[in-house]
């Protein structure tokens, strides 16, 4: 691959830096230079490395399609006579064979005999394209070096030009971030508009039946489907509430302890251990919920139901005996554990940002530490803590893996924490799993859900940022 040439580009860039610095230093002995030799070296480094990297990037982007075209141009007549899909599959297998990999399918004669020959030709084409990319990158680096070394002189404003390159790179990164966001929004709006053209938006937002199946025959039962997303919103809201009921008090109390009560040694141990939870993959939390928390909760509720059966609460007891591993309570509780370090870290930073003068004034008035926390610190930090809670809520709304493994897939309009429910994100994954047709309401429903989720989380983040900014303006 041409990217293996990258270390050579780095070496050439370093040589250009050293050479440009040396040339600038030697010429500056005669005439006073505008910029330092190091800035001339950086300018030479940029003009050697940047063209070569651009060529390597272009080769990486278009090498695959170029190899495919070259391979198809010299293919035997038997291969070119195939249907376009089978022809593309044959060339893909030839390229895999040329790269030393296994083919995806078994081919009948005469294609079984032609495949090894085409694999050898594919390997030769790939080597040629890679070699051409390396030569082009070397040529681009050489031309850039010739240009920049012809420009190095004492009166050249190398510092200004290097700073211009840096500003351009920073602007490009910012523009890429903005364009990525615009692209995401545009793709969501485009496909969501197609979905709402088939399903009325009021039915989607306020409908109580979610069954986005598509019939194979016109007379099949349930052929019309149902796209009422209210059960999904209810399940998302229910699990988010349970998660915040766990994460908010534990995270806030942990932040208060770490900020106001823990010593340096205790804080140095507890805070990193607590934040380890933030690095645990969500699928691990899902396993923990499905294999540990779910069975434990089921046994607890089944045992409680066995005690209530036969008494005045026989109906509740019979219901508790039917509780299974998957329920909203399990998903919400484990998700709350996942959010504890998120809440505690933000709340700890916010409480520490409260001016020390407020603490000193409270102690001077004779207040104890607990009274200072309750009546001074928490009211002062309340806007920032509220912003942290809203950010945690948006994080909980977007969680998928824990809900999939611990809450089930049943779209129920319920607020019972012992029922199996599903959320918006889980249904998006379900709708887009496998081979799907992107012209049916079933698949396009995922984009409607995604747009709704995007709007909700965006509003939560905006409100949280406004609250945090108000807090900072008040205490900065």
LOLO-309703 format. One record per residue (C-alpha): residue number from 0; residue in one letter; x, z, y. Coordinates in nm, 4 decimals, decimal comma. Last residue first. Layout:
<nodes>
NODE   pos   code          X          Z          Y
NODE   NUM      A          X          Z          Y
...
</nodes>
This chain:
<nodes>
NODE   pos   code          X          Z          Y
NODE   475      X    -1,6267     3,7107     3,4428
NODE   474      X    -1,9147     3,9493     3,3682
NODE   473      X    -2,2283     3,7776     3,4987
NODE   472      X    -2,1023     3,4221     3,4788
NODE   471      X    -1,9981     3,4849     3,1186
NODE   470      X    -2,3395     3,6207     3,0224
NODE   469      X    -2,5194     3,3272     3,1829
NODE   468      X    -2,2882     3,0897     2,9973
NODE   467      X    -2,3663     3,2651     2,6671
NODE   466      X    -2,7423     3,2372     2,7266
NODE   465      X    -2,7170     2,8701     2,8233
NODE   464      X    -2,5041     2,7996     2,5162
NODE   463      X    -2,7588     2,9676     2,2891
NODE   462      X    -3,0483     2,7744     2,4436
NODE   461      X    -2,8612     2,4466     2,4019
NODE   460      X    -2,7692     2,5326     2,0430
NODE   459      X    -3,1287     2,6162     1,9542
NODE   458      X    -3,2555     2,2960     2,1158
NODE   457      X    -2,9973     2,0886     1,9283
NODE   456      X    -3,0910     2,2618     1,6024
NODE   455      X    -3,4568     2,1695     1,6503
NODE   454      X    -3,3891     1,8105     1,7620
NODE   453      X    -3,1501     1,7442     1,4743
NODE   452      X    -3,3913     1,8907     1,2187
NODE   451      X    -3,6690     1,6639     1,3452
NODE   450      X    -3,4396     1,3618     1,3377
NODE   449      X    -3,3239     1,4466     0,9854
NODE   448      X    -3,6798     1,4912     0,8610
NODE   447      X    -3,7779     1,1518     0,9992
NODE   446      X    -3,4594     1,0060     0,8545
NODE   445      X    -3,5378     1,1488     0,5109
NODE   444      X    -3,8900     1,0042     0,5344
NODE   443      X    -3,7261     0,6592     0,5419
NODE   442      X    -3,6587     0,6940     0,1693
NODE   441      X    -4,0192     0,7598     0,0697
NODE   440      X    -4,1607     0,5372     0,3454
NODE   439      X    -4,0018     0,2329     0,1795
NODE   438      X    -3,7544    -0,0123     0,3352
NODE   437      X    -3,4316     0,1709     0,2565
NODE   436      X    -3,4675     0,1203    -0,1164
NODE   435      X    -3,2945     0,3989    -0,3055
NODE   434      X    -3,0256     0,4186    -0,5719
NODE   433      X    -2,9458     0,7840    -0,6346
NODE   432      X    -3,0015     1,0845    -0,4074
NODE   431      X    -3,1384     1,0051    -0,0608
NODE   430      X    -3,4811     1,1671    -0,1015
NODE   429      X    -3,3427     1,4756    -0,2739
NODE   428      X    -3,0723     1,5310    -0,0121
NODE   427      X    -3,3269     1,5049     0,2687
NODE   426      X    -3,5607     1,7334     0,0737
NODE   425      X    -3,2935     2,0017     0,0520
NODE   424      X    -3,2251     1,9750     0,4253
NODE   423      X    -3,5906     2,0222     0,5201
NODE   422      X    -3,6415     2,3271     0,3048
NODE   421      X    -3,7925     2,4163    -0,0313
NODE   420      X    -3,9995     2,7031    -0,1616
NODE   419      X    -4,0287     2,9151    -0,4753
NODE   418      X    -4,2452     3,2174    -0,4095
NODE   417      X    -4,1263     3,5787    -0,3824
NODE   416      X    -4,0690     3,5604    -0,0045
NODE   415      X    -4,4417     3,4871     0,0516
NODE   414      X    -4,4704     3,2881     0,3751
NODE   413      X    -4,6436     2,9967     0,2077
NODE   412      X    -4,7059     2,6243     0,2506
NODE   411      X    -4,5391     2,5174    -0,0703
NODE   410      X    -4,2975     2,2278    -0,1278
NODE   409      X    -4,1470     2,3257    -0,4650
NODE   408      X    -3,7770     2,2381    -0,4903
NODE   407      X    -3,6242     2,5687    -0,5975
NODE   406      X    -3,5061     2,8676    -0,3937
NODE   405      X    -3,1684     2,9591    -0,5479
NODE   404      X    -2,9741     2,6434    -0,6379
NODE   403      X    -3,1168     2,4045    -0,3794
NODE   402      X    -3,1434     2,6743    -0,1126
NODE   401      X    -2,7784     2,7740    -0,1553
NODE   400      X    -2,6637     2,4108    -0,1390
NODE   399      X    -2,8574     2,3070     0,1724
NODE   398      X    -2,7852     2,5087     0,4870
NODE   397      X    -2,8915     2,3437     0,8161
NODE   396      X    -3,1503     2,6019     0,9186
NODE   395      X    -2,9056     2,8856     0,8513
NODE   394      X    -2,6448     2,7403     1,0869
NODE   393      X    -2,9093     2,6946     1,3575
NODE   392      X    -3,0070     3,0597     1,3104
NODE   391      X    -2,6427     3,1693     1,3338
NODE   390      X    -2,6144     2,9881     1,6684
NODE   389      X    -2,9299     3,1659     1,7836
NODE   388      X    -2,7855     3,5014     1,6776
NODE   387      X    -2,4611     3,4349     1,8659
NODE   386      X    -2,6612     3,3502     2,1799
NODE   385      X    -2,8525     3,6756     2,1469
NODE   384      X    -2,5213     3,8602     2,1155
NODE   383      X    -2,4010     3,6940     2,4356
NODE   382      X    -2,7150     3,7886     2,6260
NODE   381      X    -2,7098     4,1443     2,4832
NODE   380      X    -2,3483     4,2250     2,5710
NODE   379      X    -2,4301     4,4355     2,8767
NODE   378      X    -2,7319     4,5951     2,7109
NODE   377      X    -2,5237     4,6628     2,3973
NODE   376      X    -2,2278     4,8086     2,5852
NODE   375      X    -2,4055     5,0445     2,8243
NODE   374      X    -2,6991     5,2335     2,6747
NODE   373      X    -2,6457     5,2116     2,2998
NODE   372      X    -2,2663     5,1833     2,2868
NODE   371      X    -2,2115     5,4386     2,5608
NODE   370      X    -2,4549     5,6759     2,3929
NODE   369      X    -2,2624     5,6395     2,0675
NODE   368      X    -1,9322     5,7032     2,2453
NODE   367      X    -2,0648     6,0142     2,4186
NODE   366      X    -2,1783     6,0112     2,7788
NODE   365      X    -2,0235     6,2606     3,0226
NODE   364      X    -2,0490     6,0526     3,3417
NODE   363      X    -1,6784     5,9732     3,3146
NODE   362      X    -1,7375     5,8341     2,9652
NODE   361      X    -1,9930     5,5889     3,1061
NODE   360      X    -1,7639     5,4869     3,3910
NODE   359      X    -1,4740     5,4309     3,1510
NODE   358      X    -1,6878     5,2141     2,9243
NODE   357      X    -1,8139     5,0055     3,2155
NODE   356      X    -1,4588     4,9753     3,3536
NODE   355      X    -1,3444     4,8321     3,0206
NODE   354      X    -1,5274     4,5113     3,1034
NODE   353      X    -1,7449     4,3709     2,8190
NODE   352      X    -1,5347     4,0999     2,6500
NODE   351      X    -1,4768     4,3198     2,3450
NODE   350      X    -1,8530     4,3180     2,2835
NODE   349      X    -1,8633     3,9375     2,2985
NODE   348      X    -1,5651     3,8920     2,0688
NODE   347      X    -1,7131     4,1334     1,8153
NODE   346      X    -2,0539     3,9637     1,8369
NODE   345      X    -1,9020     3,6237     1,7612
NODE   344      X    -1,6982     3,7583     1,4689
NODE   343      X    -1,9820     3,9716     1,3308
NODE   342      X    -2,2430     3,6956     1,3414
NODE   341      X    -2,0308     3,4357     1,1615
NODE   340      X    -1,8845     3,6959     0,9256
NODE   339      X    -2,2397     3,7992     0,8201
NODE   338      X    -2,3718     3,4432     0,7824
NODE   337      X    -2,2805     3,4054     0,4124
NODE   336      X    -2,4436     3,7401     0,3315
NODE   335      X    -2,7584     3,6176     0,5075
NODE   334      X    -2,7503     3,3027     0,2960
NODE   333      X    -2,7427     3,5240    -0,0116
NODE   332      X    -3,0488     3,7182     0,1073
NODE   331      X    -3,2376     3,4063     0,2179
NODE   330      X    -3,1823     3,2205    -0,1089
NODE   329      X    -3,2853     3,5194    -0,3199
NODE   328      X    -3,5897     3,6020    -0,1053
NODE   327      X    -3,7103     3,2408    -0,1074
NODE   326      X    -3,7462     3,2461    -0,4845
NODE   325      X    -3,5744     3,1089    -0,7919
NODE   324      X    -3,5122     3,3668    -1,0640
NODE   323      X    -3,8770     3,4007    -1,1617
NODE   322      X    -4,1622     3,6353    -1,0615
NODE   321      X    -4,4480     3,6276    -1,3140
NODE   320      X    -4,4427     4,0028    -1,3867
NODE   319      X    -4,4729     4,0633    -1,0119
NODE   318      X    -4,8097     3,8844    -1,0098
NODE   317      X    -4,9496     4,0974    -1,2921
NODE   316      X    -4,8329     4,4102    -1,1109
NODE   315      X    -4,9971     4,3006    -0,7874
NODE   314      X    -5,3257     4,2477    -0,9708
NODE   313      X    -5,2936     4,5820    -1,1566
NODE   312      X    -5,2549     4,7797    -0,8342
NODE   311      X    -5,5147     5,0422    -0,9305
NODE   310      X    -5,3329     5,0935    -1,2597
NODE   309      X    -5,3035     4,8904    -1,5806
NODE   308      X    -4,9965     4,6992    -1,4676
NODE   307      X    -4,8122     4,8758    -1,1841
NODE   306      X    -4,5131     4,9964    -1,3899
NODE   305      X    -4,4685     4,6558    -1,5537
NODE   304      X    -4,4770     4,4962    -1,2080
NODE   303      X    -4,1902     4,7158    -1,0908
NODE   302      X    -3,9871     4,6123    -1,3934
NODE   301      X    -4,0659     4,2440    -1,3297
NODE   300      X    -3,9690     4,2901    -0,9638
NODE   299      X    -3,6316     4,4445    -1,0505
NODE   298      X    -3,5622     4,2100    -1,3391
NODE   297      X    -3,6345     3,9091    -1,1176
NODE   296      X    -3,4194     4,0450    -0,8346
NODE   295      X    -3,1226     4,0916    -1,0689
NODE   294      X    -3,1746     3,7498    -1,2292
NODE   293      X    -3,1718     3,5822    -0,8833
NODE   292      X    -2,8785     3,7814    -0,7415
NODE   291      X    -2,6362     3,7114    -1,0253
NODE   290      X    -2,6524     3,3603    -1,1730
NODE   289      X    -2,8502     3,1595    -0,9179
NODE   288      X    -2,7433     3,3463    -0,6031
NODE   287      X    -2,3775     3,3742    -0,6993
NODE   286      X    -2,3732     3,0097    -0,8067
NODE   285      X    -2,5222     2,9119    -0,4698
NODE   284      X    -2,2733     3,1303    -0,2861
NODE   283      X    -2,0005     2,9408    -0,4706
NODE   282      X    -2,1672     2,6129    -0,3675
NODE   281      X    -2,1476     2,7334    -0,0069
NODE   280      X    -1,7690     2,7353    -0,0179
NODE   279      X    -1,6091     3,0738     0,0663
NODE   278      X    -1,4150     3,0535     0,3923
NODE   277      X    -1,6613     3,2536     0,6030
NODE   276      X    -1,6609     3,5326     0,3450
NODE   275      X    -1,2872     3,5754     0,4064
NODE   274      X    -1,3930     3,6855     0,7552
NODE   273      X    -1,4804     4,0314     0,6284
NODE   272      X    -1,1403     4,0741     0,4646
NODE   271      X    -0,9683     3,9594     0,7853
NODE   270      X    -1,1746     4,2073     0,9953
NODE   269      X    -1,1433     4,5038     0,7572
NODE   268      X    -0,7636     4,5232     0,7265
NODE   267      X    -0,6398     4,4828     1,0853
NODE   266      X    -0,9460     4,6722     1,2083
NODE   265      X    -0,8673     4,9690     0,9828
NODE   264      X    -0,5048     4,9767     1,0955
NODE   263      X    -0,5901     4,9443     1,4643
NODE   262      X    -0,8581     5,2094     1,4484
NODE   261      X    -1,2231     5,1310     1,3945
NODE   260      X    -1,4852     5,2869     1,6228
NODE   259      X    -1,5517     5,0595     1,9194
NODE   258      X    -1,4854     4,6947     1,8352
NODE   257      X    -1,4702     4,7021     1,4560
NODE   256      X    -1,7661     4,9407     1,4309
NODE   255      X    -1,9754     4,7478     1,6809
NODE   254      X    -1,8954     4,4173     1,5083
NODE   253      X    -1,9902     4,5586     1,1684
NODE   252      X    -2,3171     4,6865     1,3167
NODE   251      X    -2,3909     4,3393     1,4560
NODE   250      X    -2,3079     4,1603     1,1304
NODE   249      X    -2,5117     4,4016     0,9190
NODE   248      X    -2,8077     4,3974     1,1574
NODE   247      X    -2,8160     4,0173     1,2116
NODE   246      X    -2,7041     3,8936     0,8690
NODE   245      X    -2,9761     4,0406     0,6469
NODE   244      X    -3,2855     3,9894     0,8635
NODE   243      X    -3,1232     3,6624     0,9768
NODE   242      X    -3,1210     3,5325     0,6193
NODE   241      X    -3,4800     3,6407     0,5591
NODE   240      X    -3,5944     3,4684     0,8800
NODE   239      X    -3,4027     3,1497     0,7940
NODE   238      X    -3,5550     3,1439     0,4458
NODE   237      X    -3,9070     3,1665     0,5922
NODE   236      X    -3,8450     2,9099     0,8683
NODE   235      X    -3,7056     2,6527     0,6253
NODE   234      X    -3,9945     2,7115     0,3840
NODE   233      X    -4,2504     2,6789     0,6645
NODE   232      X    -4,0874     2,3623     0,7979
NODE   231      X    -4,0919     2,2129     0,4496
NODE   230      X    -4,4559     2,3104     0,3978
NODE   229      X    -4,5401     2,1468     0,7371
NODE   228      X    -4,3800     1,8169     0,6367
NODE   227      X    -4,7007     1,6271     0,5578
NODE   226      X    -4,5793     1,3059     0,3978
NODE   225      X    -4,8241     1,2483     0,1133
NODE   224      X    -4,7984     0,9582    -0,1285
NODE   223      X    -5,0283     0,6555    -0,1456
NODE   222      X    -4,9826     0,5942    -0,5184
NODE   221      X    -5,0970     0,9414    -0,6141
NODE   220      X    -5,2356     0,8194    -0,9450
NODE   219      X    -5,1177     0,4670    -1,0249
NODE   218      X    -5,3605     0,1816    -0,9544
NODE   217      X    -5,1166    -0,0096    -0,7288
NODE   216      X    -4,8427     0,0085    -0,9880
NODE   215      X    -4,4866     0,1456    -0,9443
NODE   214      X    -4,6066     0,4192    -0,7127
NODE   213      X    -4,3879     0,5777    -0,4462
NODE   212      X    -4,3527     0,9551    -0,4339
NODE   211      X    -4,3295     1,1445    -0,1052
NODE   210      X    -4,5430     1,4441    -0,2087
NODE   209      X    -4,5631     1,6889     0,0813
NODE   208      X    -4,9134     1,8120     0,1583
NODE   207      X    -4,9897     2,0314     0,4614
NODE   206      X    -4,9783     1,7665     0,7348
NODE   205      X    -4,8935     1,8883     1,0848
NODE   204      X    -4,5638     1,7192     1,1709
NODE   203      X    -4,5878     1,4170     0,9427
NODE   202      X    -4,9599     1,3599     0,9910
NODE   201      X    -4,9130     1,3848     1,3676
NODE   200      X    -4,6239     1,1372     1,3500
NODE   199      X    -4,8375     0,8743     1,1802
NODE   198      X    -4,6684     0,7325     0,8679
NODE   197      X    -4,5703     0,3632     0,8493
NODE   196      X    -4,4515     0,3173     1,2100
NODE   195      X    -4,3235     0,6742     1,1947
NODE   194      X    -4,0829     0,5699     0,9192
NODE   193      X    -3,9511     0,2678     1,1081
NODE   192      X    -3,8998     0,4874     1,4156
NODE   191      X    -3,7110     0,7361     1,1987
NODE   190      X    -3,4839     0,4520     1,0843
NODE   189      X    -3,3864     0,3524     1,4378
NODE   188      X    -3,3879     0,7037     1,5854
NODE   187      X    -3,1602     0,8446     1,3157
NODE   186      X    -2,9172     0,5538     1,3439
NODE   185      X    -2,9133     0,5848     1,7237
NODE   184      X    -2,8575     0,9610     1,7158
NODE   183      X    -2,5662     0,9263     1,4748
NODE   182      X    -2,4182     0,6397     1,6754
NODE   181      X    -2,4483     0,8327     2,0026
NODE   180      X    -2,2708     1,1301     1,8449
NODE   179      X    -1,9958     0,9047     1,7118
NODE   178      X    -1,9697     0,7338     2,0505
NODE   177      X    -1,9213     1,0709     2,2219
NODE   176      X    -1,6519     1,1809     1,9771
NODE   175      X    -1,4817     0,8409     1,9941
NODE   174      X    -1,4930     0,8524     2,3746
NODE   173      X    -1,3251     1,1929     2,3772
NODE   172      X    -1,0525     1,0707     2,1426
NODE   171      X    -1,0041     0,7566     2,3519
NODE   170      X    -0,9868     0,9621     2,6732
NODE   169      X    -0,7179     1,1839     2,5214
NODE   168      X    -0,5194     0,8784     2,4099
NODE   167      X    -0,5534     0,7168     2,7536
NODE   166      X    -0,4479     1,0372     2,9276
NODE   165      X    -0,1411     1,0543     2,7033
NODE   164      X    -0,0576     0,6910     2,7709
NODE   163      X    -0,0913     0,7485     3,1468
NODE   162      X     0,1305     1,0563     3,1177
NODE   161      X     0,3927     0,8401     2,9504
NODE   160      X     0,3622     0,5837     3,2305
NODE   159      X     0,3908     0,8471     3,5033
NODE   158      X     0,6989     1,0007     3,3414
NODE   157      X     0,8620     0,6620     3,2904
NODE   156      X     0,8419     0,5722     3,6585
NODE   155      X     1,1118     0,3043     3,6409
NODE   154      X     1,3697     0,3350     3,9213
NODE   153      X     1,6583     0,4274     3,6895
NODE   152      X     1,6045     0,1416     3,4445
NODE   151      X     1,4334     0,1070     3,1082
NODE   150      X     1,2085    -0,1999     3,1119
NODE   149      X     1,4183    -0,4250     2,8863
NODE   148      X     1,4338    -0,1376     2,6372
NODE   147      X     1,0537    -0,1220     2,6373
NODE   146      X     0,9970    -0,4897     2,5679
NODE   145      X     1,2572    -0,5242     2,2961
NODE   144      X     1,1264    -0,2100     2,1241
NODE   143      X     0,7667    -0,3303     2,1343
NODE   142      X     0,8739    -0,6641     1,9881
NODE   141      X     1,0637    -0,4841     1,7110
NODE   140      X     0,7724    -0,2513     1,6348
NODE   139      X     0,5313    -0,5460     1,6169
NODE   138      X     0,7715    -0,7362     1,3896
NODE   137      X     0,8069    -0,4347     1,1614
NODE   136      X     0,4271    -0,3959     1,1472
NODE   135      X     0,3845    -0,7679     1,0729
NODE   134      X     0,6455    -0,7486     0,7958
NODE   133      X     0,4735    -0,4448     0,6447
NODE   132      X     0,1333    -0,6135     0,6607
NODE   131      X     0,2706    -0,9310     0,5033
NODE   130      X     0,4185    -0,7241     0,2210
NODE   129      X     0,0841    -0,5516     0,1668
NODE   128      X    -0,0994    -0,8861     0,1629
NODE   127      X     0,1527    -1,0341    -0,0810
NODE   126      X     0,1388    -0,7306    -0,3104
NODE   125      X    -0,2417    -0,7469    -0,3139
NODE   124      X    -0,2338    -1,1200    -0,3892
NODE   123      X     0,0061    -1,0644    -0,6805
NODE   122      X    -0,2120    -0,7856    -0,8198
NODE   121      X    -0,5203    -1,0073    -0,7895
NODE   120      X    -0,3387    -1,2906    -0,9678
NODE   119      X    -0,2482    -1,0591    -1,2547
NODE   118      X    -0,6081    -0,9376    -1,2707
NODE   117      X    -0,7329    -1,2975    -1,2607
NODE   116      X    -0,5325    -1,3714    -1,5748
NODE   115      X    -0,6524    -1,0504    -1,7399
NODE   114      X    -1,0193    -1,1370    -1,6537
NODE   113      X    -1,0148    -1,5008    -1,7688
NODE   112      X    -1,0132    -1,4153    -2,1386
NODE   111      X    -1,3061    -1,1721    -2,1115
NODE   110      X    -1,4801    -1,4188    -1,8801
NODE   109      X    -1,4976    -1,6870    -2,1490
NODE   108      X    -1,6444    -1,4987    -2,3318
NODE   107      X    -1,8398    -1,1816    -2,2678
NODE   106      X    -1,7411    -0,9129    -2,0185
NODE   105      X    -1,7355    -0,5388    -2,0797
NODE   104      X    -1,8007    -0,3233    -1,7739
NODE   103      X    -1,6310    -0,1078    -1,5088
NODE   102      X    -1,2741    -0,2192    -1,5743
NODE   101      X    -0,9976     0,0340    -1,6250
NODE   100      X    -0,7214     0,0816    -1,3703
NODE    99      X    -0,3707    -0,0671    -1,3477
NODE    98      X    -0,4118    -0,2079    -0,9962
NODE    97      X    -0,4493    -0,5604    -1,1340
NODE    96      X    -0,7227    -0,4381    -1,3672
NODE    95      X    -0,9050    -0,2818    -1,0739
NODE    94      X    -0,8692    -0,6057    -0,8761
NODE    93      X    -1,0031    -0,8066    -1,1686
NODE    92      X    -1,2930    -0,5632    -1,2104
NODE    91      X    -1,3864    -0,6070    -0,8438
NODE    90      X    -1,3561    -0,9866    -0,8816
NODE    89      X    -1,5951    -0,9806    -1,1764
NODE    88      X    -1,8413    -0,7514    -0,9937
NODE    87      X    -1,8423    -0,9863    -0,6942
NODE    86      X    -1,9150    -1,2811    -0,9222
NODE    85      X    -2,1882    -1,0849    -1,0981
NODE    84      X    -2,3612    -1,0113    -0,7651
NODE    83      X    -2,3142    -1,3651    -0,6315
NODE    82      X    -2,4510    -1,5268    -0,9505
NODE    81      X    -2,1805    -1,6938    -1,1531
NODE    80      X    -2,0657    -2,0526    -1,0998
NODE    79      X    -1,7589    -1,9328    -0,9062
NODE    78      X    -1,6390    -1,7548    -1,2200
NODE    77      X    -1,6690    -2,0535    -1,4558
NODE    76      X    -1,5080    -2,2777    -1,1910
NODE    75      X    -1,1894    -2,0734    -1,1949
NODE    74      X    -1,1013    -1,8576    -0,8919
NODE    73      X    -0,8562    -1,9781    -0,6278
NODE    72      X    -1,0656    -1,9115    -0,3168
NODE    71      X    -1,2347    -1,6077    -0,4708
NODE    70      X    -0,9059    -1,4156    -0,4955
NODE    69      X    -0,8099    -1,5097    -0,1416
NODE    68      X    -1,1492    -1,3968    -0,0133
NODE    67      X    -1,1365    -1,0664    -0,2021
NODE    66      X    -0,7800    -0,9989    -0,0858
NODE    65      X    -0,8882    -1,0553     0,2740
NODE    64      X    -1,1905    -0,8252     0,2331
NODE    63      X    -0,9689    -0,5474     0,0987
NODE    62      X    -0,6897    -0,5975     0,3529
NODE    61      X    -0,9263    -0,5737     0,6505
NODE    60      X    -0,9256    -0,2062     0,7462
NODE    59      X    -0,5871    -0,1064     0,6024
NODE    58      X    -0,4243    -0,4142     0,7557
NODE    57      X    -0,5797    -0,3374     1,0938
NODE    56      X    -0,4562     0,0227     1,0764
NODE    55      X    -0,1054    -0,0879     0,9795
NODE    54      X    -0,0990    -0,3327     1,2722
NODE    53      X    -0,2143    -0,0626     1,5148
NODE    52      X     0,0479     0,1754     1,3776
NODE    51      X     0,3235    -0,0805     1,4343
NODE    50      X     0,2061    -0,1471     1,7906
NODE    49      X     0,1962     0,2300     1,8680
NODE    48      X     0,5282     0,3341     1,7142
NODE    47      X     0,7742     0,1182     1,9090
NODE    46      X     0,6067     0,1303     2,2496
NODE    45      X     0,5330     0,5020     2,2178
NODE    44      X     0,8874     0,5936     2,1159
NODE    43      X     1,0322     0,3953     2,4075
NODE    42      X     0,8121     0,5873     2,6534
NODE    41      X     0,9118     0,9135     2,4872
NODE    40      X     1,2772     0,8218     2,5277
NODE    39      X     1,2245     0,7366     2,8965
NODE    38      X     1,0637     1,0790     2,9355
NODE    37      X     1,3592     1,2429     2,7622
NODE    36      X     1,5974     1,0660     3,0024
NODE    35      X     1,4286     1,2362     3,2988
NODE    34      X     1,2316     1,0336     3,5474
NODE    33      X     1,3036     0,8804     3,8911
NODE    32      X     1,6670     0,8117     3,8161
NODE    31      X     1,9580     0,8493     4,0568
NODE    30      X     2,1814     0,5448     4,0271
NODE    29      X     2,5136     0,5056     3,8430
NODE    28      X     2,4944     0,7975     3,6008
NODE    27      X     2,1233     0,7270     3,5491
NODE    26      X     2,2116     0,4138     3,3510
NODE    25      X     2,3823     0,6183     3,0780
NODE    24      X     2,1014     0,8767     3,0637
NODE    23      X     1,8347     0,6052     3,0426
NODE    22      X     2,0186     0,4274     2,7610
NODE    21      X     2,0675     0,7532     2,5675
NODE    20      X     1,7037     0,8598     2,6078
NODE    19      X     1,5814     0,5189     2,4988
NODE    18      X     1,8084     0,5233     2,1949
NODE    17      X     1,7052     0,8714     2,0838
NODE    16      X     1,3367     0,7938     2,1309
NODE    15      X     1,3678     0,4521     1,9665
NODE    14      X     1,5461     0,6090     1,6682
NODE    13      X     1,2634     0,8630     1,6387
NODE    12      X     1,0054     0,5825     1,6517
NODE    11      X     1,1941     0,3836     1,3883
NODE    10      X     1,1987     0,6892     1,1593
NODE     9      X     0,8255     0,7422     1,2095
NODE     8      X     0,7572     0,3756     1,1357
NODE     7      X     0,9671     0,4076     0,8189
NODE     6      X     0,7616     0,7097     0,7146
NODE     5      X     0,4421     0,4969     0,7649
NODE     4      X     0,5534     0,2143     0,5340
NODE     3      X     0,3669     0,3808     0,2463
NODE     2      X     0,0580     0,2910     0,4511
NODE     1      X     0,1141    -0,0740     0,3547
NODE     0      X     0,0000     0,0000     0,0000
</nodes>
